[in-house]
Amino acid sequence: MNSNLLSYYEAIERASADMLDAARTGNWDHVIKLEGACVLLISQLKNAARGNALSGEESQLKSRIMKRVLVNDAEIRHLAEPWIEDLDQMIGGRPKTLH
């Protein structure tokens, strides 16, 4: 098995889960920090993947990992929507109205 490549996918999944945990608690600074770590891991994965192919079984595992990452990402985005909206209002200078 090409455990080196899979270890990158697993590390990305762990970082994704950590990002989700931080988002659930509203720790957006930590989410952003972990997002930077993910960018680095993805860059390293791209370099490591050059000339290395995964077997069928490894590809299936990679697909399962990536599906979990995408589910985490979707939930993070859902949790971030109110925060991003508040940030947009602050940057735009519009006061937040309460109804």
Secondary structure as UniProt FT lines:
FT   HELIX           3..24
FT   TURN            25..26
FT   HELIX           28..49
FT   TURN            50..51
FT   HELIX           56..92
//
